Amino acid sequence: MDVLSSTLLRWPDYAGNAMLTTLGNLQEDTSAGLLFVDWSTGSTLQLTGDAVVVWGTERSVEFAVRDVVEIDGASPLTWA
């Protein structure tokens, strides 16, 4: 994942990873969310925004962050 700015992320689509269905859905509705879990603390980082498929030789997704929610200890599940 590349951080292009404080509100813009980009990641590549890798051939054969079955993302085409997801990428097709993003063509219809750009609303998207990302959830990052810190399994050592149970904290979460939730990003919501709009995702756009960048079609080209190397297909990728650009995600513009609209809202950020961080919750400390959101999950009682941890991983050691």
C-alpha positions in Angstrom: 0.0 0.0 0.0 1.3 3.4 -0.9 0.4 6.6 1.1 0.1 9.3 -1.5 -1.0 12.0 1.0 -2.6 12.3 4.4 -6.0 11.4 2.9 -5.1 9.3 -0.2 -4.0 5.6 -0.3 -3.2 3.4 -3.3 -2.7 -0.3 -3.6 -2.2 -2.5 -6.7 -4.4 -5.3 -7.9 -2.4 -8.5 -8.3 -3.4 -10.8 -11.2 -5.3 -13.8 -9.9 -6.3 -12.5 -6.5 -10.0 -12.6 -7.3 -10.5 -8.9 -6.8 -12.2 -8.3 -10.1 -15.7 -8.6 -8.5 -14.7 -6.1 -5.9 -13.3 -3.7 -8.5 -16.5 -4.0 -10.5 -18.5 -3.2 -7.5 -16.4 -0.1 -6.9 -17.2 1.0 -10.5 -20.9 1.1 -9.5 -20.5 2.6 -6.0 -17.3 4.2 -4.8 -18.2 4.2 -1.1 -15.8 2.0 0.7 -14.3 1.2 4.1 -11.1 -0.3 5.5 -10.7 -1.8 8.9 -7.2 -2.3 10.5 -7.0 -4.4 13.7 -4.1 -4.3 16.1 -4.3 -7.9 17.3 -1.8 -7.3 20.1 -4.1 -4.6 21.8 -7.5 -5.2 20.2 -7.6 -1.6 19.0 -9.1 -0.8 15.6 -8.6 1.9 13.0 -11.6 2.4 10.7 -11.3 4.4 7.5 -14.3 5.3 5.3 -14.2 7.2 2.0 -14.3 6.7 -1.7 -12.4 4.2 -3.8 -11.7 4.6 -7.5 -10.3 1.9 -9.7 -7.3 3.1 -11.8 -7.4 1.0 -15.0 -4.1 0.7 -16.8 -1.2 -1.6 -17.4 -1.0 -2.0 -13.6 -4.5 -1.8 -12.3 -4.8 -0.3 -8.8 -7.3 1.2 -6.3 -7.0 4.8 -5.0 -8.8 5.4 -1.7 -9.7 8.9 -0.6 -10.2 9.0 3.2 -13.2 10.9 4.4 -13.5 9.8 8.0 -11.2 8.1 10.6 -12.3 6.4 13.8 -9.8 4.8 16.2 -11.1 2.7 19.0 -8.7 1.5 21.7 -9.5 -2.0 22.9 -12.4 -2.4 20.5 -12.0 -6.1 20.4 -11.5 -8.5 23.3 -9.8 -10.9 20.8 -6.0 -10.7 20.7 -3.2 -12.7 19.1 0.1 -13.6 20.6 
